[in-house]
């Protein structure tokens, strides 16, 4: 996930999280971000139409970053990880720059019964020449003050702004819904009525990424608008029937 100042959006994301039940009255009074997590509010599957994460599915993206070829493979595993009492789906996200593995991350997601997809953390490793050189950006909800966030709303509306994660000083991604009616052409196909979001973070002021999500598919394109040069698009989806 992408890591601009958010003061202009503060009121909007507070209202959005209140509507989603992510804030307690006490948290509002103190302006602290501390969503209520009740394991009973979460199910075992992730079938949000804009972000379906079905175990055994692998999404393959290709593109460029600073003139180099990039390949991103996102595997929805059958593994789970309990976090704050919630059973999260483990998704392995691997990035190759040229022929070299650059990063591999285990992401942890769960969907509440309203249909919101929550992000509970990640175990991220950056590589150089096959050797782990950094785990910066890794975090887990409930550890060292880290809090989960919503990465995909059940019913997104233009103007909604929300926290996707929160680990102060390390992981503070936010997103704003820009459109519900975008059109996108990628190698995998052409899509209408696409959800378009803007991702940003106070940790990298000025860095903005746009993402495009097609119903029934999920993420089909991402592109740095400012602060970076990475462009990725969906080229294939593989399904493993399993046992």
PyMOL commands that set and color helices and strands:
alter all, ss='L'
color gray80, all
select helices_A, chain A and resi 7-19+25-30+39-41+202-204
alter helices_A, ss='H'
color red, helices_A
select strands_A, chain A and resi 57-65+68-83+86-97+100-111+117-128+131-134+139-140+147-152+161-163+165-166+174-186+189-200+208-214+218-226+231-239
alter strands_A, ss='S'
color yellow, strands_A
deselect
rebuild
show_as cartoon
